[in-house]
Amino acid sequence: MAVFTVVTETDLAQWMRHYDLGEVVDFRGISSGIENSNFFLTTTQGEFVLTVFEKLTAEQLPFYLDLMRHLASHSVPVPDPVPRDDGALFGGLHGKPAAIVTKLEGAPQLAPGAEHCAEVGHMLARMHLAGRDFKPFQPNLRSLSWWQETVPAITPFVSQPQRALLLAELAHQTAFFASADYAALPGGPCHGDLFRDNVLFAPAAPGTGHEVRLGGFFDFYFAGCDKWLFDLAVTVNDWCVDLGSGRLDTVRLEALLRAYQTVRPFSPEECRHWSDMLRAGAYRFWVSRLYDFHLPRAAAMLEPHDPTHFERILRERLRGAAPDASPLCT
């Protein structure tokens, strides 16, 4: 992710004294993203990722790291936090919590086809079910209450039509979240940010009949307990869209949803509110990207995302809500 905290060779040497990971071979910053400072770390024992958490506190962090350990223990391919010599999963670096996790195999697929989407849908459902017996609770920190706090801060920077849409959709989602149907939606630990660049693919083994193999899901630091349908909508809004127009691609959409349903079928409430959740997923990222664009933090390597992308997606969902819902419950 973007490097906000610079880690020198001296810092790294001191930090690595707490781990039994051999000698450092390579260490370099990762430029993509805007939330944490991430570094590729190669040692004589393997490849890892060092993350310095810029927003998450030491009190919040155990939820994310323990969730990743839980999912890894249930054969969900995710980065597994490496314990320090004292057994802790994180420590302090420049006054901020930091951790080392295993590096997954593969590379992102930024132009996915139907088979990639099916792999993602299948594993996302497995991940949801694997989290059912995870005891710790951490709410989704970028859900309704955050939208309600953040929208007033960003409305001075946007046009009048954008402001009208922000406020109208916030009112709609506030009413939806207060409904009995929303309360009845199943949920549990969710990734919350399962975009194309947070999933890795590797070549499939010969003789399997598949062209691709899912290497794993990573970047769980927006994870939280939420409705599974919201997690699915966030995923669909990235994996199954035409990036230029924001329109849903029917072939990729059906592949992802059908694969998900082979593992976890949908409830009647989920079928009824698919359109609402597609809108919620688009709204969450439009709001956060507007905030990051207009109220950025300083960073050594920072690439803010274009907020108009999710504005287009939200407007498309409002225009085409009924057709978008059809593959969910067929």
MARDREN-532026 format. One record per residue (C-alpha): y, x, z; residue in one letter. Coordinates in pm, whole numbers, plus 32768, in hexadecimal, padded with zeros to 4 digits. Each point is the difference from the previous one (the first is absolute). Example, Ala and Ser with C-alpha at 12.3 -4.5 7.8 and 13.67 -1.06 7.14 Angstrom:
2
7E3E84CE830CA815880897FBES
# end
This chain:
330
800080008000M816D806C7FFEA803B813480D9V80F97FAA8111F7F7B810280F8T7FDF81627F7BV7ECC80B98082V8016817A7FE8T7EE180F97FF9E8048804F816DT7FF87E8D8059D7EB57FD77F4AL7F5F812F80A3A805A7F7B8159Q7F877EA27FA6W7EB280737F78M7FAC80AB814AR7FA97EA18080H7EF47FCC7EF2Y7EB680A17FA8D80377FF37E88L7FF0816C7F9BG810D80C87F4EE81187F627F34V7FD8803D7E89V81157F207F72D81137F20808AF80FD7F357F38R80D87ECA801FG7FB47EB67F53I81367F777F53S7FA47E927FC2S80507EE980F5G81187FCA80F8I7F717FC2815DE7F588138808FN7FF481767FC3S7EAE80527F63N7F69814F7FA1F7EC280677F4DF7F4580F380DFL7EDD80D47F86T7F3980D680F2T7EC080C57FECT7F507EC4807DQ80867F077F01G81287F317F8BE80D87F3080E7F81507F50801AV80FC804A8114L80EF7EE18049T813A800B80D6V805D7E9B805BF81717FBB7FD5E80127E9B8081K7EBC7FB380B8L80088058816FT7EF480A680D3A7FC27EA9809BE7FCA7F577EAEQ7F3A81137F53L7EAC7FD480ACP7FD27EAF7F55F8010809C7EA5Y7F2D81308049L7EFB7F3E80C5D7FED7EFE7EE7L7FBC81107F01M7EED809380DDR7F6D7EA4802DH7FFB7FB87E8BL7F7081567FAEA7EE97FBF80FBS7FB57EBA7F43H7FD780BA7EB3S81547F997F78V808881337F46P8144805280B6V80998142808BP7F5A8055814BD80EA8090810BP7F938157807AV7FF78026817CP80BB811F809FR7F5580ED80F1D805B7F158120D7F6D7ED17F4AG81517F637FAEA80387F7F7E9EL816E806D7FF4F80FB80E280A8G817280547FF7G80A680C97EEAL8179802E8005H800E7EE98102G7F487F0B7F1FK7E947F8F8003P7F2780A87EF9A7E937FF57F9AA7F04809B7F11I7F127F227F3AV7EEF804A7F03T806680017E91K7F4C7F067F22L7F5E804D7EB1E809C7F937EBAG81547FB27F6CA80D77EC67FE0P7FD47F227ECFQ815F7F8E7FA6L7F917F3D7ECAA7ED87F3B808DP7F107F2F7F39G7F277EDE806EA7EEF80E6808AE80F980B780DEH80847EB38081C7EA07F848048A7FB5813A80CBE81407FCE80C8V7FBB7E8E803EG7E9C80408075H8063811880F0M812E7F458085L7F1F7EDF8068A7F0D80F680A0R8122809E80BAM80777EB08083H7EA97FA48082L7FCA81598095A813B7FD280D0G7F8B7EC180A8R7F7880B68132D812780EF801EF80917FB48157K816380977FFFP811C7F247F83F813A80687F47Q80C87EF97F43P8072803E7E9DN815080A48047L80887F9E7EA8R7FB97E8C801BS80E07ED1803DL80BC807C8133S805C81427F49W80757F3C7ED0W80DA7F2880E0Q809C8137809BE802880C27EBCT80837F017F06V81587FE380A9P8022817C7FEBA7FC2800D7E88I80B07EC67F82T815980AC7FF7P7F7980EE7EF6F7F6C7F017F0CV80887F097F02S80377E928051Q7EC87F8D7F3CP7F2F810380B8Q808F7F97814ER7FB07E937FB4A7E9980587FA8L7FD480DA8136L80787EEC80E6L7F437EE67F51A7EB780BB8003E80308063816BL802D7E938059A7EC77FA37F3CH7F2C810E80A3Q80847FAD815BT7F8B7E997FD5A7EB2806E7F6FF7FBD80F2811FF80437EE780F8A7F077F117F5CS7EA87F9A807FA7F6380767EBAD8091815D8033Y7F74800C8161A7EA87FA37F77A7FF4811F7F05L7EFC8109805DP807D815B804CG7FD8814A80B2G8057816C7FB8P809F80257EA7C806A812C7F32H814F7F627FA9G805C80F47EEBD7ED3801D7F18L80BA80687EC6F7F7080C57EDCR8075814A8092D7F4A7FBC814AN7EA67FE97F62V7F32811B7F6EL7EF37FF27EF3F7EFA81027FA4A7F0A800C7EDCP7ED07F278036A7EAE80A4802FA7F2680087EC6P7F127EDC7FDAG80C37F0F80DET807E7F2C7EDEG816980248078H811B80C07F61E80BE803A8145V7FBB80298171R80F17FAC8117L805A813D80BCG80AF7F488118G81347F568091F810980CE80B0F815E7FEC809AD7FB37F058113F814E802B80AFY807B7EA57F9EF7EBC7F678081A80097EE580FBG7F547EC28066C80617EF27F0AD7F6A7EF67F21K7EFF808D7F0FW80987F2E7EEBL814980BA8029F7F4F814F7FD9D7F557F7E7EC7L81487F7C7F6FA80AE814F8039V7EE080A97F4CT7FFD7F0C7EDBV817A801D7FD4N7FD1816E7FADD7EA580257F66W80057ECB7F23C81607FFB7F72V80AB80747EC7D80F780FB8091L810C7FB07F02G800D7E88802ES7F5A7FC48152G7F147F027F63R7E9A7FEB8079L7EF2807F7F16D7EEE7EF67FFDT7EDE80EC7FB5V805280F38118R80577EE580EFL7EB77F4B7FCFE7F3B8146801DA80A18056814EL7FEB7EA38097L7E997FC07F94R7F8E81518089A80AF7FB78149Y7F5C7EAA8018Q7EA1808F7FD2T8033809C8158V80E57F0380AAR802D7EA17F72P814E7F548032F804F7EE780F0S809E7EB87F88P814B806680A2E7FFD81477F40E7FCB7F477EB9C81267F198049R80F481158058H7FB481157F08W814E7FCA7F54S80BC8013814BD7F56814A8053M804680967EAAL816D7FB18041R7FED808F8161A7F6481427F7FG8111802A7EFBA81137FA980F8Y7F8980FF8101R8021811F7F0AF81427F877F60W80A47FF98158V7F7A81568066S806180A27EB7R815F7F6E8012L801C808B8160Y7F83815B7F9BD80E180047ECCF81447F9380A6H7FC98093815CL7F38813E7FBBP7FA6811280F3R803C816F7FB4A7ECC80BC7F89A7FAD814C7F63A7F327F4C7EF4M80557E917FCCL7FB87F157EDEE806B7E9B8057P7F4F7EEF7F3EH80B57F107F18D803C7EBB80C3P802E7F2F7EC5T7E8B80217FB4H7F9F7F16811CF81257F1C7FBBE7F687FCA7EA6R7EA97FC38098I80887F0280FAL80BA7F457EEDR7EC380007F2BE7F367F718121R81017EEE802EL7FF47FAD7E8ER7E8680127FD8G7F6F7FAB8155A7F037EF67F92A7F5380C77EEAP7FED813380DFD7F3A7F418107A7EE87F877F1CS7F13812D800AP7FF98009817BL7F177EDB803CC7F3C7FDB7EBFT
# end
